[in-house]
Amino acid sequence: MKTSKRLFQMVGVFEKGSAPSKPGEARPLISISETLVKTQPTIWVVVTSYLMALVFSFLVHRFFLWCPPYLQEIVKNLRGLPFTWFETALYWLERGVIVIAFLSALTHNLWKLATLYKLTDHDIQISHWFPTRHLQSIPYGAVKRVGFKQGLLGVLLNYGHVEIDTGSAQGPLLLVNCPRPQKFMETLQHKVEEVLQPQLLQNRS
């Protein structure tokens, strides 16, 4: 009977993930940084980049339908250049320009997926994993000024660039294409005030 009771206590330990504490004994507190806001750059800019690539590809195709007859006459009058390569060169040139347009949109898409903006209860965390790995942490006490700016499309789709001035010689830190920038800025201001107010009161005393 005692063996089964002890086995039951051991199973309870594994289920809860902590050792059983004695009555009246305080459990140790673990300090974990709580995430208040976690967001990525807006998807609307990625959608816009693909739409622009489609429009650009259509215009390039129309250009190559219109331009070859005129280029053909120029090439015929040039000496020393074989005419057989003309159509093949135009064929691959058109597709090469279109591929570059879509690679630009894909690069922006990968950058969006690899970028993360976080506000914790201690600091601002910015991480980039494309094209290179870059992690940055800014304590709230280092923030001097916060603001954001939006273009016409940003106002319509509710995204913008959040500016965080830390007094660095490199200038303000920019969170590019941050969704809901006003809400992000208000949350950031609230945490900055929570950190700075005790420091001001301590300096006055």
Backbone hydrogen bonds, N-H to C=O, Kabsch-Sander energy under -0.5 kcal/mol:
donor,donor_aa,acceptor,acceptor_aa,energy
5,K,1,M,-1.8
6,R,2,K,-2.3
7,L,3,T,-2.1
8,F,4,S,-2.0
9,Q,5,K,-1.7
10,M,6,R,-1.9
11,V,7,L,-2.2
12,G,8,F,-1.9
13,V,9,Q,-1.6
14,F,10,M,-1.8
15,E,11,V,-1.9
16,K,12,G,-2.0
17,G,13,V,-1.9
18,S,13,V,-0.8
25,E,22,K,-2.2
31,S,29,L,-0.5
32,I,30,I,-0.7
36,L,34,E,-0.6
36,L,119,L,-3.2
37,V,119,L,-1.8
39,T,117,Y,-2.8
42,T,177,N,-2.7
46,V,42,T,-0.6
47,V,43,I,-2.3
48,T,44,W,-2.4
49,S,45,V,-2.1
50,Y,46,V,-1.9
51,L,47,V,-2.2
52,M,48,T,-2.5
53,A,49,S,-1.8
54,L,50,Y,-2.1
55,V,51,L,-2.5
56,F,52,M,-2.6
57,S,53,A,-2.3
58,F,54,L,-2.2
59,L,55,V,-2.2
60,V,56,F,-2.5
61,H,57,S,-2.3
62,R,58,F,-2.3
63,F,59,L,-2.3
64,F,60,V,-2.3
65,L,61,H,-1.3
66,W,62,R,-1.6
67,C,63,F,-3.0
70,Y,67,C,-1.1
71,L,67,C,-2.1
72,Q,68,P,-3.1
73,E,69,P,-1.3
74,I,70,Y,-1.5
75,V,71,L,-2.7
76,K,72,Q,-2.2
77,N,73,E,-1.2
78,L,74,I,-0.6
78,L,75,V,-0.9
85,W,82,P,-0.6
86,F,83,F,-1.3
88,T,84,T,-0.5
89,A,85,W,-2.5
90,L,86,F,-2.2
91,Y,87,E,-2.3
92,W,88,T,-2.1
93,L,89,A,-2.1
94,E,90,L,-2.3
95,R,91,Y,-1.6
96,G,92,W,-2.1
97,V,93,L,-2.1
98,I,94,E,-1.9
99,V,95,R,-2.3
100,I,96,G,-2.0
101,A,97,V,-1.7
102,F,98,I,-2.0
103,L,99,V,-2.3
104,S,100,I,-1.8
105,A,101,A,-1.5
106,L,102,F,-2.4
107,T,103,L,-2.4
108,H,104,S,-1.8
109,N,105,A,-1.9
110,L,106,L,-2.6
111,W,107,T,-2.3
112,K,108,H,-2.1
113,L,109,N,-2.1
114,A,110,L,-1.6
115,T,112,K,-1.1
116,L,127,S,-2.2
117,Y,39,T,-3.3
118,K,125,Q,-2.7
119,L,37,V,-2.8
120,T,118,K,-0.5
120,T,123,D,-2.6
121,D,34,E,-1.3
124,I,138,I,-2.8
125,Q,118,K,-2.7
126,I,136,Q,-2.8
127,S,116,L,-2.2
128,H,134,H,-2.8
129,W,114,A,-1.4
134,H,128,H,-3.0
136,Q,126,I,-2.5
138,I,124,I,-2.8
140,Y,122,H,-1.2
142,A,139,P,-1.6
143,V,140,Y,-1.4
144,K,165,D,-3.5
145,R,165,D,-1.6
147,G,163,E,-2.3
149,K,161,H,-2.0
155,V,151,G,-2.1
156,L,152,L,-1.9
157,L,153,L,-2.3
158,N,154,G,-1.0
159,Y,154,G,-2.0
160,G,178,C,-1.8
161,H,149,K,-2.4
162,V,160,G,-0.6
162,V,175,L,-1.8
163,E,147,G,-3.4
164,I,173,L,-2.9
165,D,145,R,-3.0
165,D,163,E,-0.5
166,T,164,I,-0.6
171,G,168,S,-1.4
173,L,164,I,-3.4
175,L,162,V,-2.8
175,L,173,L,-0.5
176,V,174,L,-0.9
178,C,160,G,-2.8
178,C,175,L,-0.8
180,R,158,N,-2.2
184,F,180,R,-2.1
185,M,181,P,-2.6
186,E,182,Q,-2.5
187,T,183,K,-2.2
188,L,184,F,-2.1
189,Q,185,M,-2.8
190,H,186,E,-2.2
191,K,187,T,-1.8
192,V,188,L,-2.2
193,E,189,Q,-2.5
194,E,190,H,-1.8
195,V,191,K,-1.5
196,L,192,V,-2.6
197,Q,193,E,-2.4
199,Q,195,V,-0.8
200,L,196,L,-2.3
201,L,197,Q,-2.4
202,Q,198,P,-2.1
203,N,199,Q,-2.0
204,R,200,L,-2.1
205,S,201,L,-1.8
